[in-house]
Amino acid sequence: MWSVRKLADYLTSQAARPISVGRERLRQLLIKHQITFQRTKTWKESNDPQRDAKLARIEHVISHFPQPVFAFDEFGPLVIRPQAGADWVPKSHPRRLPANYHKLHGVQQFHGCYSVGADQLWGVVNRRKGAANTLAALKSIRRARPDGAPIYVILDNLSAHKGKRIRAWAARKKVELHRYLRWRNANARHPDVLAARRRERARIRSERQRRWGQPITRTA
């Protein structure tokens, strides 16, 4: 993470044109030119007009009846790609990263099912996403509650999640689907949380080494 201290050190260390500036003066210059510290983000923001109503219902069910709540999502393979970070950019103009990338050699998708109440994750690896694989995963979730009571499944708005067959099956089997709320999907957040923790540990280690004049450790 580029703190004001780190940014000032970088300007001073430039061999071609070193710039010596104090942290407070640098902060004033950034404010003057409307440069703010922002997190990089993708364009995947929910524009569902019923988003707040769905979220309120999900929060109520998770808080009061967690046992019948499940989450479903697909996880693709590990790939080398830019990771969202943070930097100094013009105010109200965060840098953007593509939400998706071309996979030239095919992919495999882990179709993951997560039980919120039991804190249990299971799934299967398939060659591709699709309505048939989604329906198979939803059926495995339904089998996890064989009592026939209503269950609630949180998933994103992928087209493979909302076909006619899936909607008809869900209506017959008392499965309520909540789409367009990927960021509230506990299943989808598992890899994001782990990656965020790894980056935070690397940032703290880097700041400590810089503070005490130690050589910077290169991390993968």
N, C-alpha and C positions, 0 to 999 in steps of 0.2 A: 504494500500500500504506500502511495507517495504522500507522506505527510509534508507539512510545510518545512520541517527540519530537513527531510530527505531531499526535497526539491531545492532548497538553498544549497545544500552540500553538492548536489549535481551541477548547479550553475557555477559553483566555485571550482569544480574539478575539470571543467572543459579546457583542454590544452589550447585549442585554437583561439578561444575568446573567453577567458574566465571572468565571471561576474561575481563580485563580492557584495552580498546584500544580507541584511539582518532579517530574522524571521518576521518581526513585526512590520518592517517596511515591505517585505515580500507579500505579507497578508494584505496590506493596504493596497498594493498594486493589483493584486488579484481582484479585490473588491471593486476597485476603480474601473477595471476592464470587464467587470461582470463575469469573472471566471469562478465557478463554484465546484466543490468536490462532489461528484455524483457517481452512482453505481451504474455500470453498464447493464443494459437490459435488452431483451428481445421484444418482438412485436406481439407476443402471445398474451394479450390482455382480453379478458372476457367482455363482450359487448352484448351479452344476453340481457334483455330487458327485465327478465324475471330473476336475475342473479341474486338480488338481496333477499327475495322471498325464499328461493331455494336454499341459500346459505343459512337463513334463520331456521328453516325446517331441519337442516342437517345438524346445526349446532344444538338444537333442542333434542334431537334423537340421540346424538352422541353423548350429551350431558346426562340424559335421563334413562335411555335404553340402549347402551352401547353394544349389547350382545347381538342384536340382529343387524348391525351395521358392518358393511364390507366395502372394500375398495378394489378396483381393478384397473390395471394399466399394462402397457407393453414396454419392455426395456430392450433397446437395441444393443448392438455390440459396442465394446470399448473402441473409440476412434480417437485419432490425433486431430484436434480441432481447437480453435481459439476458445478460451474460457472467459466468461464474464468477469470483469474486474472493476476497478475504480480509478479515476484520474481527474485532473483539473481541466475543465472544458467550459466554454461559454455558458452562461446561465440559461436554463431551460432548453439546452441542446445536448442531451446525453448521447454518448456514442452508442451505436446500434450494432448488434451482431445478428447474423441470419439465424432464424429459428430452426433451420434445417440445412442439411448438406447433401450433396450427391454421393451416393455409395456406388462406386463403379464396379465392384466385384460381388454384389449381392450382400444380403444381410441375414441374420437370424434374430428372431424376436423372442424374448422371454415373456410369456403371458403370465403375469403375476397376479395372484389373488391374496388379499390381506383381510384377516378378521380383526376388526378394531377391538371388540370385546375380549377375544382370546389372545390378542397380540401374536397371531400366527400367520406366517407367510408361506404360500405354496404356489406352484405353477408348473408350466411345461414350455419347452423350447420348440418353436415352429419356424419354418422357413420364411413366412411372411405374415403380415397382418391381414385380417379378413373377417367377414361376418361369421363364417363357419367356425373359425377359431375363437372368436369372441363369444359366440353362443355356447361352445363347449366349455369355456372358462366359467361363464355364468351358471351353467348347469352344475359344475363342480361346486360353486358357491352355494347353490340351492341345496345340494346334497349335504353340505355342512350343517344345515338346519333342517333335518328330515321331519320335523314336527308339523310342517306346512304353514307355520305362522308367517306373517308378512316380514320381508327383509328389505333392507335399503342398501343400494350399491352406488358408490360414488365413482364416476369415471369422466374422462374428457369427452370432447365433442367430435371425435373422429367419426367419419361417415360409417366405418365398419361397426360402430357401436349403436347405431340407431336405425337399422333396416326394419322392414315390415315383419320379417320372421322373428326378429329379436323382440320387437314391441308386442307382437301377438303372444309369444311365449311368456314374456314377463307379465302380461296381464293375466294369463291363465294360472301362473305359478305364484302370484302375489309377490312379485319382485318390483320394487319401485326404483327406477333408474334416475339418478341425478347427474346430468351432464353439464358441460361447460364450466366446471369448477375444478379444473386440474390442480390449481394451486392449493385447494383445500383437500386434495386427495393424499391421504397419508402414505399410500403405496407409492405414488409418484415422487414424494419428497424424500424417500430413503436415500437415493444416491446423491441428491443435492445437499442434504445435511452432512453426509460424510465428506463430500468435496469441500464444503464451506469450512468444516472443522480443520481439514488438512491445510487449507490456505491460511487460516487464522494462525495455526501453529507455526507455519513457515514465516508469516509476517512478524510474529513476536520474536522468533529466533533471530531474524534479520535485524530487527530494531535493537535487540540486546547486543549483538555483535558490533553493530555500528556505534552504539553508545560507548562501549568499552574498547573500541579500536581494534577489535579482532577481525581476522579475515572472514569474508562473507562465504558461508557454506552454500555450495551449489546444490539445489534440490531438483529432482525430476518433476 
